[in-house]
Amino acid sequence: MKINKYNLKNGKGILILSLLLSNGVFSQEVNKTIKLDVVSSDANFYTIISKNTEAEILSNHSKWAEGPIMLPNGDVVWSDVVGNKVYKWTEKDGVQQWLSPSQFHNGHAVDHKGRIVATSHGKRAIERLEKDGNWTVLVDLYGDKKLNSPNDLVIDNDGEIWFTDPLFGIKKDAEGYGGTPVQGGEFVFRYNPKTKQIVKLDTKEVVTPNGIGFSKNQKTLYVADSQVEHTPKPYNTRNVMAYDIDENKNLKNGRIFCQFEEGIPDGIAVDENDNVWVAAGKTIHVLTADGKEIGSINFPNNVANLTFGKYKKKKVAYITGTDTLYRVNVLDEKSK
């Protein structure tokens, strides 16, 4: 097991370097909101999100904002992939620069012990923030070959990490340190931190896996195919695929869950009612579990990813896109 130190102070994850360079704190965008274009022909959609909803802008400091996650204490962490930074928002202090450099973190999750787990384009690895403030590389190889650039992840009820491994961090100079791809393709993996076993999953229908998410019962896996991002021909896919998960955690019955005419499918989140929210272009598409789109939320700039949480006892979605972290109230029936 490999231990990597970021010069963290007091195990709180605040970089000494960040503090020296910029004091680590930015002015907070207080009460800055924008009106969103919420569109649906289904009246039931407005029980999920108000037709007149607004988005609160919490930060606009990123070059490309990605991978938001709400921590158990209510703080929010997200990546600036191109800026090679990770930011944190807190109710008390607003926006802080949390990691710099971040080793090109992209996706984040919180494990069952409250530890942050991250996909690192720079290290071509999955790593975890330990309680002592050190980052531990959990996995960076499949067999004896280096991973591409892990992009997004989810953690199942048993603590296993499911992640996508496209080429973005290798092919895009601004999103990693480059290198040579040796996996022979772009894949989805499942990693067990207890046994240290990594399994390549059967996602042959997906060319460039990106966003990933579970249904609420964790019997379906959703994978966004962002292949059109770097090789628009001959595939030109704008799909989200769905797979059944069997009793051995293998995938079967791969099928197109949804297709988009515009935008590149990216981050995925599933709400308490099993609706699937997908970021693509300037839109968050909301679909039922059977793949029917029931509405969309349109933003002024491209959106990349999202996560759900609570703020002041209300259900909210934290959404990243372009330079911005948004907070949007969600009228989820189970949170009323």
VENZIFEN-V206183 format. One line per field, one symbol per residue. ss: DSSP state (2 for helix, 1 for strand, 0 for the rest). phi: phi as a letter, one per 40 degrees, with the letter a starting at -180 (. if undefined). Layout:
ss: ???
phi: ???
This chain:
ss: 011100011000011222222200100000001110111000222220000001111110000011111100000111110000111111000111111100001111110000011111000011111000001111101100110000001110000011111002222022200000000000111111000011110000000011111100000111111022200000000011111110000011111111100000111111000001111100111110000011111100000011111110011111111001111110002220
phi: .bbbbbfcbfgcgbcccccccaggbbccccfcbbcbcbbacbccccccaccbcbbcccabbccacafcaccdcgcbbacbcccfbbbbbbccbgcbcbbacbgfdbcbabccbgccbbcbcccfabbbccccgccbccabbbgbbcccadbaabbcccgcbbacbcbdccccdcbicghbcbcgibbbbbbbcccgcbbcccbccbcbcbcaabcccfbbbbbcbbdccbacbccfcbbbcbbcbcccgcbafcaccabbcbgbdbcbabcccgcbbbcagcbccbbcccgccbiabbbcbcbbaaababbfgbcbbcbbafbbbbbbcbccdcbc
